[in-house]
Amino acid sequence: MKRKNRRLLFVGLGLAALGLAAALILLAFDDNLVFFFSPTEVEGREFTAEQRLRIGGLVEEGSVVRDDDGLTVRFNITDLSTAVAVTYKGVLPDLFDEGQGVIAEGHMLSGGFVANEILAKHDENYMPREVADALKKSGQWQGTEGNVGEEAEE
């Protein structure tokens, strides 16, 4: 084999390996992709059972119901115009409470949203930027601009 042909073969193999590596990286990224929605954005949309998403808003007042097993909790997440029913099985964060900001990550099923993880705000002044933006978009924002989406100092 001539030197020029050997060089072209190595360049071709290198490009093929680079293409394969890029494809594997994109596939891995797609598996971990999670979209954020407000309850209003969830309403009327179709989601597959495998699609992971996050729903953020406020825990609706009077909606928290705990099952007898002590771990299963049902509640509604609202952006003050639409509510989504959420079921979560596990230990809730200490700061989880009615009327407080929350983000639930999980899957939409026929019976509502089944959460795998619940993220609660960390102090009385903090609200996740996505939740604040969703509340502003729906015209229901009543907070201050203080600690939206940034760490509050203690």
Beta strands, then each sheet from edge to edge (+ up, - down):
strand 1: 35-37
strand 2: 52-59
strand 3: 65-66
strand 4: 72-78
strand 5: 83-89
strand 6: 101-109
strand 7: 112-120
strand 8: 126-127
strand 9: 147-148
sheet 1: 1+ 2+ 4- 3+
sheet 2: 1+ 2+ 6- 7+ 5+
sheet 3: 8+ 9+
end
